[in-house]
Amino acid sequence: MVSDTHMPHTDGTVTITVNGEHKRVAAGLSLADLASQLGLVPEKVAVERNLEVVPRSTLAQVQVEDGDEIEIVHFVGGGDHAVAVDDDSWEVAGRRFRSRLIVGTGKYKDFAQNAAAVEAAGAEIVTVAVRRVNVSDRNAPMLTDYIDPKKITYLPNTAGCFTAEDAIRTLRLAREAGGWELVKLEVLGEARTLYPDMVETLRATEILAKEGFKPMVYCVDDPIAAKRLEDVGAVAIMPLGAPIGSGLGIQNKVTIRLIVEGAKVPVLVDAGVGTASEAAVAMELGCDGVLMNTAIAEAKDPVLMARAMRAGVEAGRMAYRAGRMGMRRYADPSSPLAGLI
């Protein structure tokens, strides 16, 4: 039974910290249920709740409460500690990736520069627009000649679509062309701001999910809209940090953080990042990754910027996992002041 001092949220969930990461889970879960949801076998783990070890025999009886800080550990094979500790991959729609930086394939000088930037970024996923074949020149170079879809995951997107019908039609063609089901959906509201039309986006997400697609969805930085997208079948939530191509950085850290805390699917900042420090901010907020195009493609040295973005994403992720110090309104000396001469 949940205590009076730790009541669940109005949506029937509670916010907890598991191994340093904030999560929102259904109220009433037992610790054994939580372990199972994380893909763990309750009989093979040890659990600490609020600095107290919970006997394994009681994991099914002890319920998770709002504000709980939980540590879950298990044994790993000896002699391979570095690999186990550094295994910080992420998963979307059953696919696992190590790189948390997704790179776009537009605005580059040519395909060769694009490929070099993807390699420098260490990206494992690239977004690709679905466009008509150039029937007048069958020998024109193609992206697949430079970025091998057998080595890099192609994520077809609906860039430039302003209605749910256009986006759905585009992705149906993409699936027919390459068998893609993991896709990126964006339905824009207008050409001036390139803000998503959330009514059309929600409609398209629901239809695509019912047709077997696994849509990663570009959306406004609104936790309510994000939750609705998840409810209708989005496999990842991709809120904008700032308008597409603006390079303004993350404008509302509060709502991005709320989306991260409320989501049960990966959250990736999509659009608005301009430099490496802004990519780090996205990761420090707990996002699973960052998608960018213009910030790399329009840099004076795109390949060098790709390396910088990779470092920024990795640094931000490490800082998030490490857990930053608390903020104070007063000084706290590193060295004691007592005993000064």
Phi, psi and chi 1 to 4 in degrees:
 res  aa     phi    psi   chi1   chi2   chi3   chi4
   1 MET       -  132.3 -172.5  172.4  178.5      -
   2 VAL   -74.6  134.1  179.6      -      -      -
   3 SER   -73.1  160.7   67.0      -      -      -
   4 ASP   -62.7  -30.3  -66.9  -22.1      -      -
   5 THR   -83.0   -9.1   55.9      -      -      -
   6 HIS  -131.2   63.4  -63.1  -75.4      -      -
   7 MET   -74.6  147.1  -64.5  -63.0  -68.0      -
   8 PRO   -69.3  162.9   23.7  -32.8      -      -
   9 HIS   -69.3  168.5  -57.8  -64.3      -      -
  10 THR   -64.3  -20.9   54.0      -      -      -
  11 ASP   -90.0   10.8   62.9   -6.5      -      -
  12 GLY    79.9   20.5      -      -      -      -
  13 THR  -117.7  165.5   63.6      -      -      -
  14 VAL  -129.1  152.6  -67.3      -      -      -
  15 THR  -102.1  125.8  -59.5      -      -      -
  16 ILE  -133.0  169.1   61.5  174.4      -      -
  17 THR  -117.1  123.1  -57.8      -      -      -
  18 VAL  -119.3  115.2 -179.2      -      -      -
  19 ASN    50.6   42.1  -70.8    0.8      -      -
  20 GLY    87.7   -4.3      -      -      -      -
  21 GLU  -111.9  134.2  -66.1 -166.6   18.8      -
  22 HIS   -74.2  136.6  -67.1  -74.6      -      -
  23 LYS  -139.5  151.6  -70.2 -175.0  178.3  -66.2
  24 ARG  -115.8  121.9 -148.3  159.6 -179.8  172.9
  25 VAL  -130.4  164.6  -60.5      -      -      -
  26 ALA   -64.0  137.1      -      -      -      -
  27 ALA   -65.3  147.0      -      -      -      -
  28 GLY    92.3   -3.1      -      -      -      -
  29 LEU   -66.2  141.1  -85.7 -174.9      -      -
  30 SER   -87.0  165.3   69.9      -      -      -
  31 LEU   -62.1  -34.2  -70.5  172.9      -      -
  32 ALA   -66.1  -41.4      -      -      -      -
  33 ASP   -61.4  -43.3  -66.6  -26.5      -      -
  34 LEU   -60.4  -46.3  175.6   64.3      -      -
  35 ALA   -59.4  -42.4      -      -      -      -
  36 SER   -64.4  -40.3  -63.5      -      -      -
  37 GLN   -62.7  -29.6  -77.6 -167.3    7.1      -
  38 LEU   -84.5    4.8  -64.1  172.7      -      -
  39 GLY    80.7   19.9      -      -      -      -
  40 LEU  -106.8  156.0  -56.5  170.7      -      -
  41 VAL   -94.3  113.4  178.9      -      -      -
  42 PRO   -52.4  -33.0  -26.4   34.9      -      -
  43 GLU   -72.4   -9.5  -67.1   77.5   14.6      -
  44 LYS  -116.5   14.5  -64.6 -176.8  178.9 -179.6
  45 VAL  -127.5  162.3  -61.3      -      -      -
  46 ALA  -116.8  139.2      -      -      -      -
  47 VAL  -123.4  132.8  179.4      -      -      -
  48 GLU  -115.1  129.4  179.2 -171.1   76.4      -
  49 ARG  -121.4  116.9  175.8  172.5  174.4 -102.3
  50 ASN    52.3   47.0  -58.4  -33.2      -      -
  51 LEU    72.2    9.5  -57.6 -179.8      -      -
  52 GLU  -120.0  130.2  -68.4 -173.3    7.2      -
  53 VAL   -69.5  132.8  174.1      -      -      -
  54 VAL   -98.8  121.3  179.8      -      -      -
  55 PRO   -54.9  135.8  -25.0   34.9      -      -
  56 ARG   -57.4  -32.3 -171.2  177.7  -63.2  162.8
  57 SER   -67.7  -14.9   60.0      -      -      -
  58 THR  -109.8    4.8   66.2      -      -      -
  59 LEU   -58.2  -33.3  -69.1  179.4      -      -
  60 ALA   -77.5  -16.4      -      -      -      -
  61 GLN   -97.7  -25.7  -73.5   77.5   49.7      -
  62 VAL   -84.0  121.1  178.2      -      -      -
  63 GLN   -91.7  148.1  -70.2 -169.8   -8.7      -
  64 VAL   -75.7  136.1  173.0      -      -      -
  65 GLU  -120.5  156.1  -65.1 -173.9   -4.9      -
  66 ASP   -57.0  130.7 -168.8   56.4      -      -
  67 GLY    91.7   -5.2      -      -      -      -
  68 ASP   -60.7  141.1  -83.4   -7.6      -      -
  69 GLU  -110.8  116.1  -66.2 -169.2    6.5      -
  70 ILE  -120.4  134.5  -63.9  167.9      -      -
  71 GLU  -117.4  131.2  -67.6  -71.9  -26.0      -
  72 ILE  -123.1  126.0  -56.3  177.3      -      -
  73 VAL  -128.4  159.0  -59.2      -      -      -
  74 HIS  -149.3  173.2   65.2  157.0      -      -
  75 PHE   -87.9  143.6  -66.8  107.9      -      -
  76 VAL  -122.0  161.3  -63.0      -      -      -
  77 GLY   -61.6  137.5      -      -      -      -
  78 GLY   -66.0  148.8      -      -      -      -
  79 GLY    84.4   -1.2      -      -      -      -
  80 ASP  -129.3   31.0 -157.8   18.7      -      -
  81 HIS   -62.7  -40.5  -57.7  -63.0      -      -
  82 ALA   -61.0  -40.6      -      -      -      -
  83 VAL   -66.5  -43.1  174.0      -      -      -
  84 ALA   -65.1  -44.5      -      -      -      -
  85 VAL   -65.7  -34.5  170.4      -      -      -
  86 ASP   -90.9    5.3 -164.1   41.9      -      -
  87 ASP   -78.4   84.4 -176.9   15.6      -      -
  88 ASP  -116.2   46.8 -174.3   37.2      -      -
  89 SER   -78.2  169.7   56.4      -      -      -
  90 TRP  -132.9  161.7   66.4  -72.6      -      -
  91 GLU  -130.6  138.9 -175.6  175.6  -48.1      -
  92 VAL  -138.2  126.6   57.7      -      -      -
  93 ALA    51.9   39.4      -      -      -      -
  94 GLY    82.9    0.0      -      -      -      -
  95 ARG  -106.3  138.6  -59.4 -170.4 -170.9 -173.1
  96 ARG  -110.7  137.0 -170.8  160.5  -71.0  -79.3
  97 PHE  -134.0  151.2  -59.3   94.6      -      -
  98 ARG   -96.4  -42.2  -71.4 -163.6   57.1   77.4
  99 SER   -72.7  135.3  172.0      -      -      -
 100 ARG  -105.9   14.4  -65.6  173.7 -179.3  -89.3
 101 LEU  -114.4  116.7  176.5   57.3      -      -
 102 ILE  -102.9  134.2  -60.5  175.8      -      -
 103 VAL  -115.8  139.2  176.9      -      -      -
 104 GLY   -81.9  171.2      -      -      -      -
 105 THR  -127.5   34.5   52.6      -      -      -
 106 GLY  -120.0  161.3      -      -      -      -
 107 LYS    75.6    0.3  -60.2 -174.5  177.9 -178.7
 108 TYR   -78.0  159.4  -71.4   91.2      -      -
 109 LYS   -59.3  -41.9  179.7  179.6   67.0  175.4
 110 ASP  -162.2  175.0   50.8   35.6      -      -
 111 PHE   -63.2  -33.5  -72.2  145.8      -      -
 112 ALA   -63.8  -43.2      -      -      -      -
 113 GLN   -65.6  -39.6 -175.2 -174.3   67.1      -
 114 ASN   -59.8  -45.9 -165.7  165.3      -      -
 115 ALA   -63.7  -39.3      -      -      -      -
 116 ALA   -65.8  -38.6      -      -      -      -
 117 ALA   -67.4  -40.5      -      -      -      -
 118 VAL   -61.6  -42.3  169.1      -      -      -
 119 GLU   -65.6  -43.2 -176.3  176.0   -1.4      -
 120 ALA   -64.9  -32.9      -      -      -      -
 121 ALA   -75.6  -16.8      -      -      -      -
 122 GLY    69.7   20.3      -      -      -      -
 123 ALA   -69.4  143.9      -      -      -      -
 124 GLU  -109.6   -9.0  -64.3  173.8  -63.2      -
 125 ILE  -131.4  136.8  -54.7  174.4      -      -
 126 VAL  -127.7  141.8  -64.9      -      -      -
 127 THR   -85.1  142.0   57.1      -      -      -
 128 VAL  -132.7  134.5  -68.7      -      -      -
 129 ALA   -81.2  146.7      -      -      -      -
 130 VAL   -96.1  114.5 -179.7      -      -      -
 131 ARG  -130.7  161.9  -65.9  -67.9 -176.7  -94.4
 132 ARG   -62.7  145.3  -72.0  172.8  172.0  164.3
 133 VAL   -68.7  140.5  172.3      -      -      -
 134 ASN   -77.9   89.9 -173.9   -9.1      -      -
 135 VAL   -72.5  -18.4  -66.9      -      -      -
 136 SER   -79.6  -19.1   62.7      -      -      -
 137 ASP  -142.0   89.8 -176.6    3.7      -      -
 138 ARG   -69.6  -15.6  -64.5 -175.4 -178.5 -179.9
 139 ASN   -94.3    3.8  -64.4  -42.1      -      -
 140 ALA   -61.5  142.0      -      -      -      -
 141 PRO   -61.6  149.2   22.5  -32.9      -      -
 142 MET  -123.8  153.9  -61.7  178.2   65.3      -
 143 LEU   -57.7  -37.2 -178.1   66.3      -      -
 144 THR   -64.4  -18.3   50.7      -      -      -
 145 ASP   -72.5  -19.7  -63.3  -29.5      -      -
 146 TYR  -113.9  -34.1  -66.5   84.5      -      -
 147 ILE  -119.2  110.0  -59.5  175.3      -      -
 148 ASP   -74.8  114.8 -172.2   -9.6      -      -
 149 PRO   -67.0  -10.0   21.4  -30.6      -      -
 150 LYS   -81.4  -19.7  -66.3  179.0 -179.1  177.7
 151 LYS  -106.6  -32.6  -62.2  178.3 -179.9  177.5
 152 ILE  -115.7  131.1  -56.6  -67.5      -      -
 153 THR   -72.9  122.3  -63.2      -      -      -
 154 TYR   -84.2  132.7  -85.0   33.7      -      -
 155 LEU  -117.6   92.4 -173.0   66.4      -      -
 156 PRO   -59.9  136.4  -20.3   32.3      -      -
 157 ASN  -125.2  171.0   71.5   17.3      -      -
 158 THR  -111.1   36.4   57.4      -      -      -
 159 ALA   -53.8  133.2      -      -      -      -
 160 GLY    91.3   -0.6      -      -      -      -
 161 CYS   -90.0  134.8  -68.4      -      -      -
 162 PHE  -116.5    2.2  -70.5   85.2      -      -
 163 THR  -137.4  156.0   66.7      -      -      -
 164 ALA   -61.1  -39.4      -      -      -      -
 165 GLU   -60.8  -44.8  -75.0   74.1   18.6      -
 166 ASP   -63.5  -41.6  -76.6  -11.7      -      -
 167 ALA   -65.4  -44.2      -      -      -      -
 168 ILE   -64.0  -43.8  -67.0  165.6      -      -
 169 ARG   -60.3  -43.2  178.5 -174.1  174.3 -159.5
 170 THR   -60.4  -45.1  -62.8      -      -      -
 171 LEU   -74.8  -29.3  -67.0  176.4      -      -
 172 ARG   -62.9  -40.7  -74.8  171.2  177.8  163.9
 173 LEU   -65.9  -39.9  -77.0  168.5      -      -
 174 ALA   -62.2  -42.2      -      -      -      -
 175 ARG   -65.0  -39.1 -180.0  159.9   64.4  179.5
 176 GLU   -66.5  -36.8 -175.0   65.0   26.2      -
 177 ALA   -74.3  -40.6      -      -      -      -
 178 GLY  -131.9    3.2      -      -      -      -
 179 GLY    76.7   13.6      -      -      -      -
 180 TRP   -72.8  132.5  -72.4  -68.9      -      -
 181 GLU  -116.2  -31.8  -67.9 -174.4  -18.7      -
 182 LEU   -78.7  114.7 -178.2   63.8      -      -
 183 VAL  -137.5  163.6  -64.8      -      -      -
 184 LYS  -111.1  122.9 -175.0 -160.4  166.0 -169.0
 185 LEU  -103.3  128.5  172.3   67.6      -      -
 186 GLU  -141.2  130.6   57.9 -178.5   71.2      -
 187 VAL  -122.3  112.2 -175.4      -      -      -
 188 LEU   -86.4  149.7  -55.8  175.2      -      -
 189 GLY   -89.4  -33.0      -      -      -      -
 190 GLU  -161.8  158.0   59.5  174.7   12.6      -
 191 ALA   -75.7  -24.4      -      -      -      -
 192 ARG   -71.9  -46.1 -174.5  176.2   65.5   87.6
 193 THR  -101.5  -20.2   63.5      -      -      -
 194 LEU    56.3   26.7  -61.4 -178.5      -      -
 195 TYR   -75.2  146.9 -107.3   60.0      -      -
 196 PRO   -70.8  142.6   22.7  -30.2      -      -
 197 ASP   -87.3  104.4 -179.0  -30.5      -      -
 198 MET   -72.5  -27.3  -69.8  -49.4  -59.9      -
 199 VAL   -65.4  -48.7  173.2      -      -      -
 200 GLU   -67.9  -36.5  -68.0  -70.6  -81.5      -
 201 THR   -63.7  -45.1  -62.0      -      -      -
 202 LEU   -61.8  -42.5  -84.4  162.4      -      -
 203 ARG   -63.8  -45.1 -169.4  158.6   65.4   87.2
 204 ALA   -65.2  -40.8      -      -      -      -
 205 THR   -59.7  -45.7  -59.0      -      -      -
 206 GLU   -63.6  -43.5 -174.2  169.2   16.4      -
 207 ILE   -66.2  -45.8  -67.2  170.4      -      -
 208 LEU   -63.2  -41.6  -70.8  166.9      -      -
 209 ALA   -62.7  -39.0      -      -      -      -
 210 LYS   -67.8  -24.9  -72.8  178.9  178.9  177.3
 211 GLU   -89.2    5.6  -68.4 -173.9    8.6      -
 212 GLY    94.4    1.3      -      -      -      -
 213 PHE   -73.6  158.4  -74.7   94.2      -      -
 214 LYS  -119.3   87.0  -63.8  175.2  172.3   58.5
 215 PRO   -84.2  126.7   26.9  -29.3      -      -
 216 MET   -93.5  122.5  -59.9  172.3   66.8      -
 217 VAL  -116.1  124.2 -173.0      -      -      -
 218 TYR   -73.6  131.8  167.8   65.3      -      -
 219 CYS  -151.9  172.7   61.8      -      -      -
 220 VAL   -71.1  161.3  -66.4      -      -      -
 221 ASP   -84.3   64.6   55.7  -18.2      -      -
 222 ASP  -126.4  115.9  175.1   -6.3      -      -
 223 PRO   -62.6  -28.8   17.7  -28.3      -      -
 224 ILE   -71.3  -46.1  -53.3  -56.6      -      -
 225 ALA   -62.7  -38.7      -      -      -      -
 226 ALA   -62.2  -42.3      -      -      -      -
 227 LYS   -65.3  -39.4 -173.2   60.8 -179.3  172.3
 228 ARG   -65.2  -38.4  -73.6  177.9  177.8  165.2
 229 LEU   -61.5  -43.9  -75.7  171.8      -      -
 230 GLU   -61.9  -40.5 -172.6  177.4  -24.4      -
 231 ASP   -64.4  -29.9  -70.0  -18.1      -      -
 232 VAL   -96.7    3.6  -61.9      -      -      -
 233 GLY   123.0    5.8      -      -      -      -
 234 ALA   -65.7  135.0      -      -      -      -
 235 VAL   -93.9  -10.1  -61.0      -      -      -
 236 ALA  -155.6  144.9      -      -      -      -
 237 ILE  -104.9  131.0  -54.5  -61.2      -      -
 238 MET  -129.0   76.3  -53.5 -178.0   74.6      -
 239 PRO   -71.7  147.4   28.2  -35.4      -      -
 240 LEU   -74.1  144.4   55.2   82.7      -      -
 241 GLY   -87.0  -32.6      -      -      -      -
 242 ALA  -163.8  171.1      -      -      -      -
 243 PRO   -53.5  146.9  -29.7   37.6      -      -
 244 ILE   -52.6  129.7  -69.1  173.9      -      -
 245 GLY    76.4    4.8      -      -      -      -
 246 SER   -82.4  -31.0   67.1      -      -      -
 247 GLY    66.0   23.5      -      -      -      -
 248 LEU   -82.5  -11.4  -69.5  171.2      -      -
 249 GLY    83.3  178.4      -      -      -      -
 250 ILE   -73.8  117.4  -63.5  175.8      -      -
 251 GLN   -87.3  -25.4  -65.6  -62.5  -66.9      -
 252 ASN  -136.0   87.7 -161.4  -27.7      -      -
 253 LYS   -67.1  -28.2  -66.9 -172.7  -74.4 -174.0
 254 VAL   -63.8  -49.5  172.8      -      -      -
 255 THR   -71.7  -34.3   51.4      -      -      -
 256 ILE   -61.3  -43.4  -63.7  -68.5      -      -
 257 ARG   -63.0  -40.5 -178.8   67.1 -171.1 -178.3
 258 LEU   -64.0  -38.1  -72.1  172.5      -      -
 259 ILE   -63.9  -44.6  -69.6  171.4      -      -
 260 VAL   -59.8  -45.3  168.8      -      -      -
 261 GLU   -68.0  -28.8  -70.4 -174.4   -1.8      -
 262 GLY   -93.4  -11.3      -      -      -      -
 263 ALA   -88.9  145.2      -      -      -      -
 264 LYS  -105.5    1.6  -65.9 -176.1  175.9   66.2
 265 VAL  -119.6  165.1  -63.7      -      -      -
 266 PRO   -58.9  147.0  -24.4   33.7      -      -
 267 VAL  -120.5  126.4  176.3      -      -      -
 268 LEU  -129.6  130.7  -58.8   92.5      -      -
 269 VAL   -71.1  129.9  163.0      -      -      -
 270 ASP  -128.3  112.0  178.2   10.7      -      -
 271 ALA    94.3  138.0      -      -      -      -
 272 GLY   102.5  -20.0      -      -      -      -
 273 VAL   -69.6  134.4  168.2      -      -      -
 274 GLY  -115.6  -25.5      -      -      -      -
 275 THR  -150.4  174.3 -168.8      -      -      -
 276 ALA   -63.1  -36.5      -      -      -      -
 277 SER   -64.3  -31.0   59.9      -      -      -
 278 GLU   -75.0  -32.5  -66.6  156.4    5.0      -
 279 ALA   -64.9  -39.2      -      -      -      -
 280 ALA   -63.5  -39.6      -      -      -      -
 281 VAL   -59.1  -44.5  167.9      -      -      -
 282 ALA   -57.7  -43.0      -      -      -      -
 283 MET   -72.4  -35.3  -59.9  -52.1  -62.2      -
 284 GLU   -66.1  -22.6  -72.0  171.5    0.6      -
 285 LEU   -77.8   -6.7  -70.0  171.5      -      -
 286 GLY    99.9    7.7      -      -      -      -
 287 CYS   -65.2  152.6  -68.2      -      -      -
 288 ASP   -80.7  -19.5  -65.2  -82.9      -      -
 289 GLY  -176.0 -178.9      -      -      -      -
 290 VAL  -137.9  137.1 -176.9      -      -      -
 291 LEU  -112.2  134.6 -170.9  155.4      -      -
 292 MET  -150.0  154.7   63.8 -176.6   69.8      -
 293 ASN  -135.0  -66.6 -171.6  171.3      -      -
 294 THR   -58.0  -39.2  -51.9      -      -      -
 295 ALA   -58.0  -33.4      -      -      -      -
 296 ILE   -89.1  -49.5  -64.4  175.7      -      -
 297 ALA   -62.9  -33.6      -      -      -      -
 298 GLU   -98.4    5.8  -70.1 -168.2   -2.8      -
 299 ALA   -68.4  155.4      -      -      -      -
 300 LYS   -62.4  -33.0  -67.3  179.7 -179.9  177.8
 301 ASP  -128.2   89.6 -174.1  -24.0      -      -
 302 PRO   -57.8  -38.6  -25.5   36.3      -      -
 303 VAL   -67.5  -42.8  176.6      -      -      -
 304 LEU   -65.7  -39.3 -175.5   58.7      -      -
 305 MET   -65.3  -35.1 -178.1   58.6   81.5      -
 306 ALA   -61.1  -41.2      -      -      -      -
 307 ARG   -64.2  -41.2  -69.5 -163.8 -167.2   98.9
 308 ALA   -63.1  -42.1      -      -      -      -
 309 MET   -64.1  -39.2  -70.2  -61.5 -170.7      -
 310 ARG   -60.4  -45.2  177.2  178.2 -176.5  172.2
 311 ALA   -65.4  -39.5      -      -      -      -
 312 GLY   -63.3  -43.9      -      -      -      -
 313 VAL   -63.7  -44.7  167.2      -      -      -
 314 GLU   -65.4  -41.2  -68.7  175.1   -8.9      -
 315 ALA   -65.6  -43.1      -      -      -      -
 316 GLY   -63.2  -39.1      -      -      -      -
 317 ARG   -66.0  -42.3  176.5   63.4 -178.4  171.0
 318 MET   -63.5  -40.0  -76.5 -170.3  -72.8      -
 319 ALA   -64.1  -39.9      -      -      -      -
 320 TYR   -63.7  -44.6  173.3   74.3      -      -
 321 ARG   -66.5  -34.4  -67.7  175.9   69.1 -166.4
 322 ALA   -69.7  -33.2      -      -      -      -
 323 GLY    84.2  105.8      -      -      -      -
 324 ARG   -69.1  157.1   65.8  157.1  -67.2  148.9
 325 MET   -64.0  157.2   63.2  167.9  -77.3      -
 326 GLY   -72.1  149.1      -      -      -      -
 327 MET   -83.2  142.1  -66.1 -176.5 -179.4      -
 328 ARG  -127.5  157.2  -55.3 -176.8  179.2   97.1
 329 ARG   -98.2   11.5  -65.3 -171.5  179.7 -173.8
 330 TYR  -147.3  164.3   50.3   85.5      -      -
 331 ALA   -74.3  149.9      -      -      -      -
 332 ASP  -139.5   99.5 -175.7   20.3      -      -
 333 PRO   -63.9  140.5   24.6  -34.8      -      -
 334 SER   -69.1  -34.7  -61.8      -      -      -
 335 SER  -106.9  140.3  -58.8      -      -      -
 336 PRO   -63.9  141.3   22.4  -32.1      -      -
 337 LEU   -84.4  -18.6  -62.3  179.7      -      -
 338 ALA   -67.2  143.4      -      -      -      -
 339 GLY    85.4    9.3      -      -      -      -
 340 LEU   -65.9  146.1  -72.6  175.5      -      -
 341 ILE   -77.8      -  -62.1  173.0      -      -
